[in-house]
Amino acid sequence: METPPWWAALRSAQRRRAAAWIRRRQGPDTLPVTLHRRRIYILPTRAGLGFALLLAVMLIAGLNYANSIALFLTFLLAGVVLVAMHACHRNLLQLRLDRLDIGPAFAGSQAVVRLSLGEDGGLPRPDIEVDGNGITPSACDLPARDRQSLDLLLATPRRGLMPLDRVRVATRYPFGLFRAWTWLHLPLSVMVYPAPLGSLPLPGAPGMQQGAPRHGPDADEWTGLRPFRTGDSPRHVAWTAYARGLPLMVKEYSATGGGERLFEFTALGRLQTEQRLSQLARWIVDAEAAGERYALHLPGTRIEAGHGQAHRHRCLMALALHDPQPAATAVESFHATR
């Protein structure tokens, strides 16, 4: 049976009001955080409510038939429930949340969120659950006086800087009759690159035949040694090998990428904006995997040629944060003045 739209809207509004109240009550968090009593919430689960109903029926039956054994069993189980409630709350009390690290991801994939948990109270913490908005639920058992990292998967549906609003840490230990939880409000964001899609070939490198090796002191990769020739720079002589008694040799460098590639946003005029960004991301990933040097030109952003993971991140971040809205606004203003 499908949930009525009005009921779903009502529950969504209630969740938003509760989230706003919790944020005002707790305020923003700064790691490391140690959980204290005032920020731990606890309520019975569906199983707990069903068990409470069962105890109520047993109590009525025992009183109705004056059955002392039934009453004894009812009060014994009620005591177990109270102990379980205390143990559930205690499972989160004084739990330490040390670090939360997020790496970049491509749109449509999942970012890895690593949460570090610590325990200093001397008690094991079984069945610790972590989830949140867009985070795939995960669980772990934390031994006493230990520290453990939990890898969470965060859905990244679109490119850009995606804020991580809050993370929930919960437990249903020991019997699943109660659920205790707390919220972490952290000012963290995930850098989401455009999805690397597109089938266009890499643009040719200017000033050099594609695939031709480049030699000389300005090349990138060391390929080996060759005999010394007149005119070679003394800076590139392999003096260490010469000191071991080998002939005079020169270090030779080569860049197999065939020069520097230029990736331009305006060169993809037949594609839509998001398709252009995805195609540029595809080129950047391929060029970096091949060890080539590449430059990126976007409207308002020019990144000079380079290579390496830092250069790759800089280019992909420029694609992720590219905003076509100013250009569209300028065009609308131009038409409005005519």
N, C-alpha and C positions, 0 to 999 in steps of 0.2 A: 504494500500500500504506500503510495507516494505521500510525502509530507505536504500539507497545504501551503501555498505561498505565504499566506498571512502568518502562519505559525513559524515558518522559517525566518521571515522578516522580523518577527517579534523576538525570536531567540538571538538573531544577529544583533539587534539593538541592545538587548540585555547584556550580551558579551561585550559590546563596545563600552557600555556604561560601567560594567565591572572592571574592564581593563583600564579605563580612565581613572576610576577610583583607586585601584591598586597602584597605578603609576604616581598619583598624587600622594598616596600614603607612604610609599617606599622611596620615591625620588629616583634619580639616576644612580646607577651602580658603577663602581670603579673596582676592578679586580686587583688583588684577590679579595673575595667576599667569604665570610664565615656566616653560615645561616644561624640566626637566633630565633627565639620563640615567636616574636611579634611578626615575622615575615613568613611563617609556615602556616598554611591553611590545610584543614582536614575536614572531609565529609565522607559519609558512608557511600559505598558503591551500590550498584544494583543488587549484587549478591548480598551485601550487608543489609539493605532494606528488606530483601526477601527473608534473610535469616531473622531479622527483628520481627517480621510478621509471623514467622514460625514460632518464635518464642512467645509472642502474644497469644497465639492459639493454644500453645501448651500450657500457658499460665491459666487461661480461662477453663480449659479442660480439667486441669488439676484442682482448681478451686471448686468447679462444679461437682466433681466426683469425690472431693476431699481425699485425693490421692497424694499422699506425702512423697512417694517416690517420684511421681511426675513433677511435683513442685521442687523437690531437691534437684532433679536433673535440669529443670528450667533455670533455677538460680545459679547452678554450676555453670551452665552454658553462658548465662549472662555475665558471670565473672570472667569467663574466657574472652568474651567480646570486649570487655573493658580493658583487659590486659593487652589484647590485640590492638586496640585503639592507641594505648600508650606506646606499644612497641613500634607501631607505624609512624607516629609522630617522632619518636626517638631516633628512628632510622635516618631522618634528615637533620636532626638537631646537631649543630656544631660541625656539619659537613663543610669542607673548605673547597671553594671553586677558585683555582689558581689562575689559569690562563684560558683565553679563547682566541684561537688563530684561524684566519680565513684566507685561503688562497684564491687567486682569480680563476675564472672559468669562462667557457664559451656559452653563449645563449643556447638554450635547449638542452644543455647537459646539466650536471649536478656539481656544485661547488663542495669542497671538503671543509667542514668546520670541525676543528680539533679542540675539544674541551678537556682541560686537565683538572682532575678531582683529587683531593687529598683528605686523609683521615688522621686526626691526631688524638682522638678520644679513647683509643684502645679497644674499640668495638668494631667488628666487621659490619659492613653496610651492604647487605645483599639487595638485589632487585632495585637498582637505581635506574630510573627511566628518564630520558631526556628527549624533548621534542620542542616544537614551536611552529610558527607560521612558515609553511613551506619546507620544514625540516622533517625528514623521514624519522619516525621514532626509533630509538635505539636504547639498549639497556646493558648494564654491566654489574658485576659484583665487586665491591671494593673491600679488600682485606684490611684488617686492623693495622693502623700506623703505616699506611702505604700510600702510594700515589699512582694514579692510572690515567691514561689518556683515552678518550672516547672519540672516535671519528664519526661525525654526523654528515649526512648528505642533504644539501640544500638545493631545491629546485630553482633554476635561473631561467625563467621563461623569456626574458627580453634583455637586450643589451643596456648598458648604462651603469650608473652607480646605484646599487640596490641596497637600501638600508635593512639591517637585521634588527627588527623592532625589539623582540624579546625572546627569551629562551626559557622553557619551563623544565624544572627538575622535580621529579615526582617519585613516589614509591607506593606500592600496594602490599608491602611486607607486613605481617607474615602470612595471612590467610586470604588476602584479597577482599576483606570485608570493609576496609576503609582505604581511602586514597589521600595521602598528604602531598602537598606540592608547594612550590614557590616559583616566583618569576624573577628573571634577571633582565633588567633594562640597561642595555649597553649601547653606547654611541658608536656602533660599528657598521661598516658598509662593505659590500662585496663588489669588486670590479668585474663586470660581466662584459666580455668581448663579444663582438658580432660573431655569429656562427660562420665558420670558414666553409662557405659554399660557393659554387660556381665552377664552370667547366672551361673558361677561357684560358688559353695558354699564357705562360709568363711573357710579358713584353720583353723585346730584345734589349740587350745592354748597349748603350750608346758608346761609340768610339772604339769598338773592338769587335772582331768577329766572334759570334756566339760559340762558346765552348773552347776558344783558343786560350792556352795557358799564358800567364803573364809572369815575366821574370824580372828580377831586379830588387834593389833594396827596399822599394815601396810595396812589394807584394806581401801577401798575408801569411802563407803557410810555408814552413821549412820542409823541403822535399829531399834534401840529401847534400852530398859533397861532390865537387868536380875539380879537376886539376886547375891550378892557377894559370891565368892568362894575362898577358900584358894589358894594363889599363884597369884591372880589377882593383876595387877599393881595399885598402888594408883593413878597414873596419870589418869586412866580411871574411877575412882569412880565418881559418880554423886553427888558431894558435895552440889550442890545447892538444889537438891531434899532431901538430907539427912538433910539439915538445916531446911527444912520445916516440918520435923517430919516423913518423909517416911523412910522405912527400907534402909539399905545400899545396893545401887544398882550400877551396873557397866554398862557403855556405851558399846554397842555392835555394831561393824561395819561389813559390808558385801560387797563383790564385786560379783555381780551376773554374771559378764562377763566370769568367768571361767579362770582367768589368763590373760596373755598378748599374743596377737596375733602378728604374724610376717608375714608381707606382703613383698614378695621378687619378684623382677623383673625377676630373672633368673629361678624361679620356674614355669614360664608360657612359657616355651620354645617352645611349639607348636603354639603359637600365634604370629602374626606380632607385630611390635613395638607399633603402635597406639592402637591395640587391647589389648595389655598388659597394657598400661597406662590407658585405659578406664576400664579394669577389676579391676585394683588396685584402681582407683577412686571409683568404685562401692563398693568395700570392705571397703574403708575408710569411705564413707558416711554411710554405714550400721552399721559399728562398732561404729561410733560416735553416731548414733541414739540410739544404744543399751546401751550406756554408758560404753563401754569396752575400755581397754587399748590396744594400738597397736603400733607396730614399722614398719618402712618402710626402705627397703634396695634397693637402685638403684645402677647401676654401677657408682662409684665415689661419691655416696651420701649415708650416713647412718643416719637415724633419729631414736633416741632411743624411747622407749615406753613412751606413755603418752596419755592424752585425754583432751578434751576441745576444744573450738572454735579456740584458738590460735594454738594448736597442729594440728587440722584439716587443718587450713589454711596453715601451714608450710608444711604439707605433700602434699596437693593438689598443692601448688605452686612449690614444687620440681618436681611433675609430669608434670606441665605445662611447666616448663623451661628445662625439660630433653632433651638433644640433643644427638641423636644416631650417629651423623655425625663423631665425633672423632673416635669411634670404627670402623665404616665403612672405614674411611681413613686409620686406622692402618692395617686393613685386606688387603686393596688394596696395601699398601706399602709392606706388607709381601709377597704377591704374586708377586709383581714386582721385588723383590730381588732374587727370586728363579729361 
